[in-house]
Amino acid sequence: MVKDTRKYAIEIDGILYYLSRNKLEQIVELNDIEGDKWFISDMQEAITRTMTIEAPVRYAEVMVRKKLQESGEFAEPVSIITHWKKKKGRNTTDIFFTALPTRLFYRYSEQIKEHEDSVILFPLFSSLYYVLKHMRPRNPGAIVFQHSRFADVIIGTKKRIYYANRCVAFDTSDEQISTLWSTVKAEIKTIESENRIKIEKVCFLNWIDSGVEPEWDEDMESKFYSFEEEAISFNEKEYHLSFLPALKMLSGVKGISPRTEKTLYYTQKWAPYLNALFLFASLLLLGGFFWYNQKVDLLQKDLVALEGKKVSIQMRATQKIPHIDYKETFSFVKDLASYQRAPSYKEVVNDISAALSSDMKVDILKMDYSRNGMMIEILGKVKAPFGMAYKGYQIFIKTLTKKGYIVKESRFNTEISNSEFFITFTKRI
């Protein structure tokens, strides 16, 4: 069996661990680990959910962000990490995501950028999702990762996620852990009932602080099993953990680190093989050099003939000057000039914000740039009587028109005290 030589940083319940081969140790910060590494984190203040959104697939994250803030789950800007999403109806989308405060998301991003070596970041539920996909159940299955006073649950198939959430107990006492497992079993049965499905398998993953496996009802015993375990050493004690083999199923390509970070990681990983390939090629070239060196005498005999041919070729080359087409170069320069003249996102957002009346609210804003201009789509609402709402809408259009925006499409639908508008603007560059 080939040993896993990757280095892992694992952040769970506010504690950071370093895993290398079969040794686990607690560390203070990411910089304590030298070399390239994979970083698996529950992202502290993050929540993971599934949600059905009344919006097209491309606007799903925008609407999820709006719902979370309106419900009060986040009182600050929030970032959405999408694990899976799928169109459900004409204007409905199912999405499985992890949400966390934007300041925290930026902190993780800065950690990766500032780190001297390559870091591939994975949200915790990404690893659980890949375990589920690895199981390839014909019918829906469940993954339960129990650690400390938490149990992270994901239910679905390799093509669809029905449920994802974290169940929480008050403390780690035996009584509370037993209550935690009761909650997990109740959630599984609820999802089966609500979605009219039958869960085929429940896979249990454990950690160094996991409690004892629960006692299952007779109708669930046949479907419950523990994932394969791996022996590791932590604080001079041996533990048998099933969460670690699950990490080996991850693919670095699926991490949420920037693309440059992934490219650098795999470049360094394959560097020894590339060096060997270059060495082999160099040896071939060296052998070819010696072989051709033996042919020098023959080449010298042909030198006079070759010189004659050279003169003939030079004469023909001076007579026929090849035509070089610079259209693509000029087109590229023209594109650069167009993009330089184009207004920035910030400038467009400021123009729109300045034109909005106090009763108008933008739900969706989409901007697309092209060579000759830009297209702007705005969907929003006006909470005011029709007269005031429509007047404010007209002022909004007039204000933006004066700033060079051209109305391509305008729709204004109203009810008693609530109106909805949709406008498409263009602006030439």
Secondary structure, DSSP 8 states (H G I E B T S, - for coil): ------EEEEEETTEEEEEETTEEEEESSGGGS-S-EEEEE--TT-EEEEEEESS-GGGHHHHHHHHHHHTTS-SS-EEEEEEEEEEEETTEEEEEEEEEEHHHHHHHHHHHHHSSS-EEEEEHHHHHHHHHHHH--SS-EEEEEEETTEEEEEEE-SS-EEEEEEEE-SSSSHHHHHHHHHHHHHHHHHHHHHHT----EEEEEE-TT--------HHHHTTEEE---EEEEETTEEEEESHHHHHTT--GGGS-S-HHHHHHHHHHHHHHHHHHHHHHHHHHHHHHHHHHHTTHHHHHHTHHHHHHHHHHHHHHHHH-------HHHHHHHHHHHHHHHS--HHHHHHHHHHH--TTEEEEEEEEEE-SSEEEEEEEEEE-S-HHHHHHHHHHHHHHHHHTT-EEEEEEEEE-SS-EEEEEEEEEE-
